[in-house]
């Protein structure tokens, strides 16, 4: 069981790192990010 959890956790971390690296390297994702920011703004201020 521990082995499976480690593999799952590692996969999630890899996905997060890859997503962050992609958004940093090339930003065609800016449009998607602004849409998310607009939805967050509609939901309410984060303070």
N, C-alpha and C positions, 0 to 999 in steps of 0.2 A: 504493500500500500504506500509506504513512504516513497518508494521509487516512482510510482505513478504520479504522486503529488509533486515530486521534484520535477518530473518531465513536464507536467502541466504548467507549473510555475515558471519553469525555464522558457517554455513556449510563449507564455503571456509576456514575459519580460522581453524576449526577442521581438515580439510583435510591436511592443511599445517603443523599443529602441529604433526599430526600422521605421516606424511611423514618424517619430521625432526627427530622425535623420533625413527622411524624405522631405518633410516640411521645411527643414533648415536648408537643404541643398537647393531644391528648385521649388518655387512657390506658385505653381498653377493651382495649388490648394487654397490660395488666399480667398477665392470666391466662396469656397465651402466654409472657410473659417469665418468670414464676415457674416454668412447666413447664420452660423451657430451663434455668433456674438449678438446678432439682431434678436434671435429667439431668446437668448439669455436676458437681453435688455427688456424685452417684453415681459419676461417672467418676473423681473424685479431687479433692483440694484443689489450687487453683491458687495456688502461692506461688513 
